[in-house]
Amino acid sequence: MIAVKGKYDGKTITLDRTPVIRECEVIITFLDHPDTVEPIDDGSLSYLFRNYTDDGIREPIVDFGKAVGNEQW
């Protein structure tokens, strides 16, 4: 199985590249518009606070990155 990216304009599908394969069955998945897709939970603070807006009153959020040992935050 291979995946090929492309675009659909409402009438036709245009592939970014043409795969070199013999005739076969395909599965086509239509993705939501990128602006409407919720981010994937990767466990980072950027996901947890994706809708956070700084109001100038509270301290800013600091992302310490991924844990490297047994620490959990």
C-alpha positions in Angstrom: 0.0 0.0 0.0 1.3 3.5 -0.8 -0.1 6.9 -0.2 -0.1 9.8 -2.7 -1.0 13.3 -1.8 -3.2 15.4 -4.1 -6.0 18.0 -4.4 -9.7 17.8 -5.2 -11.3 20.9 -6.8 -14.9 19.6 -6.6 -14.6 17.9 -10.0 -11.2 16.3 -10.5 -8.5 14.8 -8.4 -4.9 16.0 -9.2 -2.1 13.9 -7.7 1.2 15.5 -6.6 3.0 12.7 -8.3 2.1 9.7 -10.4 3.0 6.4 -8.7 4.6 3.7 -10.8 2.4 0.8 -10.2 0.2 -1.6 -12.2 -3.5 -1.4 -12.3 -5.0 -1.8 -8.9 -7.9 -0.9 -6.6 -7.6 2.4 -4.7 -9.1 4.0 -1.6 -9.6 7.7 -1.7 -10.0 9.7 1.6 -11.1 13.3 1.5 -9.5 15.3 4.3 -11.1 18.3 6.0 -9.8 21.7 5.1 -6.5 22.3 7.1 -8.0 25.3 8.9 -10.9 23.3 10.3 -8.9 20.2 11.4 -8.2 20.0 15.2 -4.5 19.4 16.0 -3.5 15.9 17.1 -2.9 15.4 20.8 0.9 14.9 20.9 1.0 15.6 24.7 2.8 18.9 24.3 1.7 22.1 25.9 1.2 23.6 22.5 -1.7 21.1 22.0 -3.1 21.5 25.5 -3.1 25.3 25.2 -3.9 25.6 21.5 -6.7 28.1 22.1 -4.9 30.1 24.8 -4.7 33.9 24.4 -2.4 35.9 26.6 -4.5 38.5 28.5 -1.5 40.3 29.8 -2.4 39.6 33.4 -1.2 36.0 33.9 2.3 34.7 33.5 3.0 33.3 30.0 3.1 29.6 29.5 6.5 28.0 29.1 6.9 24.8 27.1 9.6 22.7 28.7 9.6 20.2 25.8 9.5 16.5 26.0 10.5 14.7 29.2 13.9 13.1 28.9 13.8 10.9 32.0 11.2 9.9 34.6 9.9 13.4 35.1 6.2 14.0 34.4 4.7 17.4 33.8 
